[in-house]
């Protein structure tokens, strides 16, 4: 009866998705199923509770997406099927993560239920956890070959009582087809109507039975390659440059404090360089440097312009905004995944199973670029990757256009503020290379009126993160201060620190003006490549028992209990230059370990009025802050989400240099011994 219910639900979903084509057939089939005797089917996994019940009697709402619906969507990824659900927010996919800043590793395809965040959504495969594929302990659905998927079950209500505090938003349970006999597969190709974003996908699955059906083996694999889609200006709808612009005088001009408007452009920087010194702007009007870096051309400031506002409406230079054009609409991606499942019936009561999976994902994309000239920046770094102050250059800088130097001397100015975007120098981009494997084994069986199952798995994700063309925060400020040397360097254009002698012989002056005006040596001195390797490990042991030990006037009484012990660890290694603080880039986490024990208990008494109790009780080890004393183990009723490891320990790092000096002195010596060494 459970299978029949799920099948009818799938047909109903199909009818609502395509009422013009399948409405009559769906209702006719449902009526036929209702009149036909229920077929004997095997026990199935039910999401949302450790009690195995039909979906209509589940204590939490469950949405089921059957294989037929998945096939009809023609989606190349499992996550794409889920994105069509109203309860899923599609903001944590490889196509969106670079625009959002690259968090959660853009190589991952995550699920965000109810917009509460992927970190609050638990993903299971056949009711069992998979190792995290990101530092926020989320799982990449691309690790499962789509040809093996039988159905998707989504708990749209909170399920933390049954699964733990990382399921506050809900649970997605991917049910695989372990009874597959024969071979099935698909090959797909697609591209956008603009001729970009080409994607090739191939998926294959097969299975068979041996030893009179006691041994069942299924395996599957999937490969995909997707090319990039251009930036915002490659699409008419995006090239309109809609942005949220701050109003410097809200209310006075009949406009609110924040204005959403088209033709919104950068007002503090251009690729060639924008003069933002207030006295020069007042005396000579808006001016920017030509792409060859040798002359000045007029620049018109648009509406809502103010010295402390980094955007304006209208004005000069459409199509060059580092905000709208700084990212690709969809980055390239390469991925493959394999999965093997074996089951063996030792007897009629006990079945053993073994799982093995291995997958790989790669992607790369542009990240936030230099946007020097943002006068209201709060950062204190001399030169950062975004929203930094304008470059202050001296009047004797030999790279200054002659007209600009003349204007400065006419006003007795010794320096000028130049707003510069990364398009005129180098734009940083990051590559993410992920490998994930998982080995799992378990037993399940019957004992009288009880069903039981136990499992263990070990999984690991290796992430290689490489950020190219990254600003060297100590070199760039020196390189932009170019002078004409004297003494031993007479007549040479050198860094100001080498005006009379080669104090820092490696310093190569950088020309801020124009686009493409620097040599490879100059760029190599001010920009470099940062590396980070992250290992995420998880070991999990679980045992569950459920059954119907007796009946009452209201029907059978179902009881269930479970015990789960899980350990997780994240370790990180960075290159020597990053450890020395050469780059200004997001931080790497130190090695941390944290263990969890969770006891889940579920009780259910079905009847006209249902009594359902679900709870989680557990212990945890680990300090909330390594600078605070270790918290003693103890019971903990989980009313909210348990923080993941980076949330617990991430405050210790402000950048790749590691701990800030004031906090470093307070760290116990035994904790320092656990920090990674370059």
C-alpha positions in Angstrom: 0.0 0.0 0.0 2.9 2.4 0.7 4.2 2.0 -2.9 0.8 2.4 -4.3 0.3 5.7 -2.4 3.6 7.0 -3.6 2.8 6.0 -7.2 -0.5 7.8 -7.2 1.1 10.9 -5.7 3.7 10.9 -8.6 0.8 10.7 -11.1 -0.9 13.6 -9.4 2.2 15.7 -9.6 2.5 14.8 -13.3 -1.1 15.9 -13.9 -0.6 19.2 -12.2 2.7 19.8 -14.1 1.1 19.0 -17.5 -2.7 19.1 -17.2 -3.3 19.6 -20.9 -1.6 16.3 -21.7 -2.0 14.0 -18.8 -4.9 15.1 -16.7 -7.5 12.6 -17.8 -5.1 9.7 -17.8 -3.8 10.5 -14.3 -7.3 10.5 -12.8 -8.3 7.4 -14.7 -5.2 5.6 -13.6 -5.8 6.7 -10.0 -9.3 5.2 -10.1 -8.0 2.0 -11.6 -5.4 1.7 -8.8 -8.0 2.3 -6.2 -10.2 -0.6 -7.4 -7.3 -3.0 -8.0 -5.8 -5.1 -5.2 -2.6 -3.8 -3.8 0.5 -5.6 -5.0 3.0 -7.1 -2.6 6.0 -4.8 -2.5 9.2 -4.7 -0.6 9.8 -2.4 2.4 10.8 1.1 1.3 12.6 4.0 3.0 10.3 6.8 4.2 11.7 10.2 4.9 10.7 12.5 7.8 10.6 9.9 10.6 12.3 6.8 11.7 8.9 5.2 11.7 8.1 3.5 8.4 4.6 4.6 7.5 2.7 5.7 4.4 3.1 9.3 3.3 -0.5 10.2 4.2 0.1 9.3 7.8 3.5 10.9 8.1 4.0 13.3 11.0 5.7 15.7 8.7 4.7 16.7 5.1 6.6 14.8 2.4 6.8 15.7 -1.3 7.6 12.8 -3.6 9.1 13.2 -7.1 8.9 9.9 -8.9 11.2 8.6 -11.7 8.7 9.4 -14.4 8.5 13.0 -13.4 12.3 13.2 -13.1 12.6 11.8 -16.7 10.0 14.2 -18.1 11.9 17.3 -16.8 14.9 16.3 -19.0 17.1 17.9 -16.3 20.8 17.1 -16.6 21.2 17.3 -12.8 19.2 16.1 -9.8 19.3 19.5 -8.3 17.5 21.0 -11.3 14.5 18.9 -10.6 14.3 20.1 -7.0 14.7 23.8 -8.1 11.2 23.6 -9.6 9.6 23.0 -6.2 8.2 26.2 -4.6 9.9 25.2 -1.3 13.4 25.2 -2.8 15.4 28.4 -3.4 17.8 28.1 -6.3 20.6 30.3 -5.0 23.3 27.7 -4.1 24.2 26.2 -7.5 27.4 26.4 -9.5 25.8 29.0 -11.7 25.1 31.4 -8.8 27.8 30.9 -6.2 30.5 33.1 -7.9 28.0 36.0 -8.1 27.3 35.5 -4.4 31.0 35.6 -3.5 32.0 32.0 -3.9 30.8 30.7 -0.6 30.0 27.1 0.0 32.4 26.2 -2.8 31.0 27.0 -6.3 31.7 23.5 -7.4 28.8 22.3 -5.3 25.2 21.9 -6.3 23.4 22.4 -3.0 19.7 22.5 -1.8 18.3 25.4 0.1 14.9 24.5 1.5 12.6 27.4 2.4 15.4 29.9 1.8 16.8 29.1 5.2 20.2 28.1 3.8 21.8 25.0 2.5 23.5 24.6 5.9 20.0 24.0 7.4 19.0 21.4 4.8 20.0 17.8 5.2 20.6 15.6 2.2 20.4 11.8 2.6 20.9 9.0 0.1 18.7 6.0 0.9 18.2 7.5 4.3 21.9 7.5 5.1 24.2 10.5 5.3 26.9 11.3 2.8 30.2 13.1 3.6 30.1 16.9 3.3 31.5 18.4 0.1 31.8 21.9 1.5 33.2 23.4 4.7 29.6 24.2 5.7 28.9 20.5 5.9 26.5 20.5 2.9 26.4 17.7 0.3 26.8 18.1 -3.5 23.9 16.4 -5.3 26.1 16.1 -8.4 27.9 13.2 -6.6 24.9 10.9 -7.4 24.4 9.7 -11.0 20.9 10.7 -12.1 20.3 7.5 -14.0 20.3 5.6 -10.6 17.7 7.8 -9.0 14.3 6.1 -8.4 12.6 9.0 -6.6 13.2 12.1 -4.5 11.5 12.6 -1.1 11.5 16.1 0.3 10.4 16.8 3.9 9.1 20.4 3.5 8.7 20.9 7.3 11.4 20.9 9.9 12.8 17.5 10.6 15.4 18.3 13.2 13.7 16.1 15.8 14.2 13.0 13.7 17.5 13.8 12.0 19.3 16.3 14.1 19.7 20.1 14.2 21.2 20.3 10.7 17.7 19.5 9.3 15.9 22.5 10.6 14.7 23.5 7.1 13.9 20.0 6.1 15.4 16.9 4.5 16.0 15.7 0.9 16.2 11.9 0.6 17.5 10.6 -2.7 16.2 7.0 -3.1 18.2 4.9 -5.5 16.9 2.0 -7.6 18.6 -1.1 -6.2 16.4 -3.5 -8.1 17.5 -2.3 -11.5 17.8 -5.2 -14.0 19.4 -4.4 -17.3 20.9 -1.1 -18.6 19.5 2.4 -19.0 21.1 5.6 -19.9 20.9 8.9 -21.6 23.0 11.3 -23.7 22.1 15.0 -23.8 23.4 18.2 -25.4 22.2 21.7 -25.0 23.2 25.3 -25.5 21.7 28.7 -25.1 19.9 30.6 -27.9 23.0 32.9 -28.0 25.2 29.9 -28.9 27.2 29.8 -25.6 26.9 27.6 -22.5 27.2 24.4 -24.4 26.7 21.3 -22.2 27.3 17.6 -22.8 25.9 15.0 -20.4 26.0 11.2 -20.4 24.5 9.0 -17.7 24.5 5.2 -17.6 23.2 2.7 -15.0 22.9 -1.1 -14.9 22.1 -3.9 -12.6 21.4 -7.6 -12.3 20.7 -10.3 -9.7 22.8 -13.4 -9.0 22.5 -16.5 -6.8 18.8 -17.0 -7.4 18.1 -13.3 -6.6 19.9 -13.3 -3.3 22.7 -11.1 -4.6 21.8 -7.8 -6.2 24.3 -5.4 -7.9 23.7 -2.0 -9.3 26.1 0.5 -10.6 26.0 3.9 -12.3 28.1 6.7 -13.7 27.6 10.2 -15.0 29.8 12.6 -16.9 29.1 16.2 -17.8 31.0 19.2 -19.3 29.5 22.6 -19.5 31.1 25.8 -21.0 30.7 29.3 -19.6 28.0 31.8 -20.4 29.3 35.4 -20.8 28.9 38.3 -18.4 25.9 40.5 -17.8 26.5 42.6 -20.9 26.1 39.6 -23.2 22.3 39.6 -22.5 19.9 42.4 -23.3 17.9 42.0 -20.1 21.0 42.2 -18.0 22.8 44.9 -20.0 20.2 47.4 -18.8 22.4 47.8 -15.7 19.8 47.6 -13.0 21.4 48.2 -9.6 20.5 49.5 -6.2 21.8 53.0 -6.0 22.1 54.9 -2.7 20.5 58.3 -2.6 22.8 60.9 -0.9 19.8 63.1 -0.1 16.8 60.8 0.6 13.5 62.5 0.5 14.8 65.9 -0.6 14.4 65.0 -4.3 11.3 62.8 -3.9 13.3 59.6 -4.0 13.9 57.1 -1.2 17.2 56.2 0.4 17.7 53.3 -2.0 16.7 53.5 -5.7 16.5 50.6 -8.1 17.1 51.9 -11.5 18.5 50.9 -14.9 21.6 52.5 -16.4 23.3 52.3 -13.0 27.1 52.7 -13.5 30.2 53.0 -11.4 30.9 56.6 -10.4 34.2 56.1 -8.6 36.4 54.1 -11.0 37.0 53.2 -14.6 39.4 50.6 -16.2 41.8 53.3 -17.4 41.5 55.4 -14.2 39.0 58.1 -13.0 40.1 61.3 -11.4 38.1 61.6 -8.1 40.1 64.3 -6.3 37.4 66.9 -5.4 39.5 70.0 -6.3 40.3 68.7 -9.7 36.7 67.7 -10.3 35.5 71.1 -9.2 38.0 73.0 -11.4 38.1 70.9 -14.5 34.9 68.7 -14.4 34.8 65.0 -14.6 37.8 63.4 -16.4 39.0 59.9 -17.0 42.2 58.5 -18.4 42.2 57.1 -21.9 42.8 53.4 -22.4 46.4 54.0 -23.7 47.1 55.9 -20.4 48.4 59.0 -22.1 45.5 61.5 -22.2 42.4 62.7 -20.4 38.9 62.5 -21.8 35.7 64.1 -20.4 33.6 62.0 -17.9 30.0 62.9 -17.1 28.7 62.1 -13.7 25.1 60.9 -13.6 22.2 61.4 -11.2 22.6 60.7 -7.5 26.4 61.1 -7.8 28.2 62.1 -4.6 31.8 61.7 -3.5 30.8 59.0 -1.1 28.6 57.1 -3.5 30.1 54.4 -5.6 27.2 54.3 -8.2 25.2 56.7 -10.2 22.3 56.7 -12.6 23.3 57.5 -16.2 26.5 59.3 -17.0 29.5 58.2 -19.0 30.9 54.8 -19.8 28.0 52.3 -20.1 28.9 48.7 -20.2 32.1 48.8 -18.1 30.7 48.5 -14.5 32.8 46.1 -12.4 29.6 45.2 -10.5 27.5 44.1 -13.6 30.3 42.9 -15.8 32.6 41.4 -13.2 31.1 37.9 -13.2 30.0 35.3 -15.7 26.3 34.5 -15.7 27.3 30.8 -15.6 30.9 29.5 -15.0 32.3 26.4 -16.8 32.0 23.1 -15.0 33.4 19.5 -15.4 32.1 16.7 -13.3 31.8 12.9 -13.1 30.3 10.6 -10.5 30.3 6.8 -10.0 28.2 4.7 -7.6 28.2 1.0 -6.8 25.7 -0.8 -4.5 25.7 -4.5 -3.6 23.1 -6.3 -1.5 23.1 -9.9 -0.3 20.4 -11.8 1.5 22.1 -14.0 4.1 18.7 -15.5 4.9 15.1 -14.4 4.9 15.6 -12.2 7.9 19.1 -10.6 7.4 20.4 -8.6 4.4 23.8 -7.0 4.1 24.8 -4.2 1.8 28.0 -2.4 0.7 28.2 1.0 -1.0 31.1 2.7 -2.8 31.1 6.0 -4.6 33.6 8.4 -6.1 33.1 11.7 -7.8 34.9 14.8 -9.1 33.8 18.4 -9.8 35.8 21.3 -11.2 34.8 24.9 -11.9 36.4 28.3 -12.1 35.2 31.8 -12.3 35.9 35.4 -11.7 35.6 36.8 -8.2 35.4 40.3 -6.8 37.9 42.5 -8.5 39.7 45.6 -7.5 37.3 48.6 -7.3 39.6 51.3 -6.0 38.0 54.7 -5.6 35.2 53.8 -3.3 35.5 56.8 -1.0 33.2 55.4 1.7 35.2 52.1 2.2 35.6 51.1 5.8 38.6 48.8 5.1 42.0 49.7 6.4 44.1 47.6 4.1 46.5 49.6 1.8 45.1 47.9 -1.2 42.3 45.3 -1.2 40.5 43.2 -3.7 37.4 45.3 -3.6 35.9 48.6 -2.4 39.3 50.1 -1.5 40.2 53.8 -1.3 41.4 55.5 -4.4 45.1 55.3 -5.3 46.9 58.5 -4.1 49.7 59.2 -6.6 52.3 61.9 -6.3 52.6 64.7 -8.9 56.1 63.4 -9.9 54.8 60.0 -10.9 56.3 59.5 -14.4 53.2 57.6 -15.6 50.9 60.6 -15.0 49.4 61.9 -18.3 51.0 65.2 -19.1 47.7 67.1 -19.0 46.9 65.7 -15.5 50.3 66.8 -14.2 49.8 70.3 -15.6 46.3 70.6 -13.9 47.7 69.4 -10.6 50.5 72.0 -10.7 48.1 74.8 -11.6 46.2 74.0 -8.3 49.4 73.4 -6.3 48.4 69.8 -5.7 51.1 67.3 -4.6 48.9 64.2 -5.1 45.9 63.0 -7.0 43.3 60.4 -6.2 42.7 57.9 -9.0 39.7 55.4 -9.0 40.7 52.2 -10.8 38.8 49.0 -11.5 40.5 45.6 -11.9 39.6 45.4 -15.6 42.5 47.8 -16.3 45.0 45.5 -14.5 44.2 41.9 -13.6 40.9 40.3 -12.6 41.2 37.6 -10.0 39.6 34.2 -10.7 39.4 31.1 -8.6 39.4 27.4 -9.6 37.8 24.7 -7.4 38.8 21.1 -7.8 36.9 18.6 -5.6 37.2 14.9 -5.1 34.8 13.0 -2.9 34.7 9.3 -2.0 32.5 7.3 0.3 32.6 3.7 1.6 29.6 2.3 3.5 28.4 -1.0 4.8 25.4 -2.1 6.8 23.0 -4.8 7.8 19.2 -4.8 8.0 16.7 -7.3 9.0 13.6 -8.5 10.9 13.2 -10.0 14.4 9.7 -10.9 15.2 7.6 -7.7 15.1 10.7 -5.5 14.9 12.8 -4.2 12.0 16.3 -3.1 12.5 19.2 -1.6 10.5 22.7 -0.6 11.3 25.3 1.1 9.1 28.8 2.6 9.1 30.4 4.8 6.5 33.6 6.7 6.1 33.8 9.6 3.6 36.2 12.3 2.6 36.3 15.3 0.4 39.5 16.8 -0.9 39.3 20.4 -2.1 42.0 22.2 -4.0 41.3 25.9 -4.3 43.6 28.1 -6.5 43.1 31.8 -6.7 44.9 33.4 -9.6 45.9 37.0 -10.2 45.4 37.8 -6.5 46.7 41.2 -5.1 49.9 41.0 -3.1 48.9 43.4 -0.4 52.4 44.6 0.5 53.7 44.8 -3.1 50.9 46.7 -4.8 51.2 49.9 -2.7 54.9 50.1 -3.4 54.6 49.4 -7.1 52.1 52.1 -7.8 54.3 54.8 -6.3 56.6 55.2 -9.3 59.3 57.9 -9.5 62.2 58.8 -11.8 65.3 57.6 -10.0 68.4 59.5 -9.1 71.9 58.5 -8.1 72.4 54.8 -9.0 69.0 54.7 -10.7 69.2 58.0 -12.5 66.9 58.3 -15.4 65.1 55.0 -14.6 61.4 54.6 -13.7 61.6 52.8 -10.4 59.5 52.3 -7.2 59.8 55.1 -4.8 61.6 52.9 -2.3 64.4 52.5 -4.8 64.6 56.2 -5.8 68.3 56.5 -5.1 69.4 52.9 -4.5 67.9 49.4 -4.9 66.6 49.0 -1.4 64.1 46.4 -2.7 65.5 45.2 -6.0 62.5 43.0 -6.7 60.0 45.9 -6.8 58.8 46.7 -10.3 56.8 49.9 -10.8 53.2 49.6 -11.9 51.4 51.9 -14.3 47.9 52.6 -12.9 46.9 54.5 -16.0 45.3 52.9 -19.0 44.4 49.3 -19.9 47.1 46.8 -20.7 49.9 49.2 -20.2 52.1 47.0 -17.9 54.7 44.4 -18.5 54.4 40.9 -17.4 57.1 41.5 -14.7 55.2 44.4 -13.3 52.0 42.4 -13.0 53.9 39.5 -11.5 55.3 41.6 -8.7 51.9 43.0 -7.7 49.7 39.9 -8.3 50.2 36.2 -7.6 48.6 32.8 -7.1 47.3 31.6 -3.8 46.7 27.9 -3.0 44.6 26.1 -0.4 44.0 22.4 0.2 41.0 21.4 2.4 40.2 17.9 3.7 36.8 17.2 5.1 36.3 13.8 6.8 33.2 12.2 8.3 32.7 8.8 10.0 29.2 7.8 11.0 27.8 4.8 12.9 24.0 4.4 13.2 21.6 1.8 14.5 17.8 2.0 14.3 15.0 -0.2 15.5 11.3 0.1 14.8 8.3 -2.1 15.0 4.7 -2.7 16.1 4.9 -4.7 19.3 1.2 -4.6 20.2 -2.2 -3.3 19.1 -4.8 -1.2 20.8 -8.4 -0.3 20.0 -7.0 2.4 17.7 -4.8 0.1 15.8 -1.1 -1.0 16.0 1.3 0.9 18.1 4.5 1.8 16.3 7.7 2.4 18.3 11.1 3.4 17.0 14.5 4.4 18.4 17.9 5.0 17.0 21.4 5.7 18.0 23.9 7.6 15.9 27.6 8.5 16.6 29.3 10.8 14.1 32.7 12.5 14.0 33.6 15.3 11.6 36.9 17.0 10.9 38.2 19.8 8.6 41.8 20.5 8.0 43.4 23.1 5.7 46.9 23.7 4.3 47.9 26.9 2.5 51.0 27.8 0.5 53.9 29.5 2.2 53.2 32.9 0.6 49.6 32.9 1.9 50.8 31.8 5.4 53.2 34.8 5.3 50.4 37.2 4.6 51.4 38.0 1.0 47.9 38.0 -0.4 44.8 39.8 0.7 42.3 37.0 0.3 39.6 35.2 2.4 41.0 33.1 5.2 41.7 29.4 5.5 40.5 27.4 8.5 42.9 25.8 10.9 42.6 22.1 11.6 39.7 21.5 13.9 37.9 18.4 15.1 34.6 18.0 16.7 32.6 14.9 17.7 28.9 14.5 18.2 26.7 11.8 19.7 23.0 11.9 19.0 20.2 9.7 20.4 17.0 9.9 18.4 13.8 8.5 19.8 10.4 8.4 18.0 7.1 7.2 19.3 3.9 6.9 17.4 0.4 5.7 18.3 -1.8 5.7 15.2 -5.6 6.2 15.4 -8.3 8.7 14.7 -6.3 11.2 16.7 -2.5 10.7 16.2 0.0 11.0 18.9 3.5 11.6 17.5 6.5 12.3 19.5 9.9 12.9 18.0 13.0 14.0 19.8 16.8 14.2 19.6 19.0 14.0 22.7 22.8 14.1 22.5 26.2 15.0 23.7 28.8 17.0 21.9 32.5 17.6 22.5 34.4 20.7 21.5 34.8 24.3 22.5 32.7 27.0 20.9 35.8 29.1 20.8 39.3 27.8 21.1 40.2 30.8 23.1 37.8 29.8 25.8 38.1 26.8 28.1 36.9 23.4 26.8 33.2 22.9 27.4 32.6 19.8 29.5 30.6 17.0 27.7 26.9 17.0 28.7 23.4 16.5 27.6 22.0 19.0 25.2 18.4 19.2 23.9 18.7 20.7 20.4 16.3 23.5 19.9 18.2 25.1 17.1 20.8 24.2 14.5 24.1 22.9 15.6 26.9 25.2 14.2 29.2 23.7 11.7 33.0 23.6 12.3 33.8 26.8 10.4 31.1 28.7 12.3 32.6 27.5 15.6 36.2 28.3 14.8 36.2 30.6 11.8 36.4 33.8 13.9 40.0 33.0 14.6 41.1 33.8 11.1 40.9 37.3 9.5 42.8 36.3 6.3 45.3 33.8 5.1 47.9 35.1 7.5 46.1 33.2 10.3 45.3 34.5 13.8 45.4 38.2 14.4 48.3 39.2 16.7 46.1 40.3 19.6 44.3 37.0 19.6 47.4 35.0 18.9 48.8 35.8 22.3 45.7 34.5 24.0 45.7 31.1 22.3 46.8 28.2 24.6 50.0 26.6 23.4 48.4 23.2 23.0 45.9 24.8 20.5 48.8 26.4 18.5 50.2 23.0 18.0 47.2 22.0 16.0 47.4 24.9 13.6 48.6 24.0 10.1 52.2 24.8 9.2 53.3 26.1 5.8 
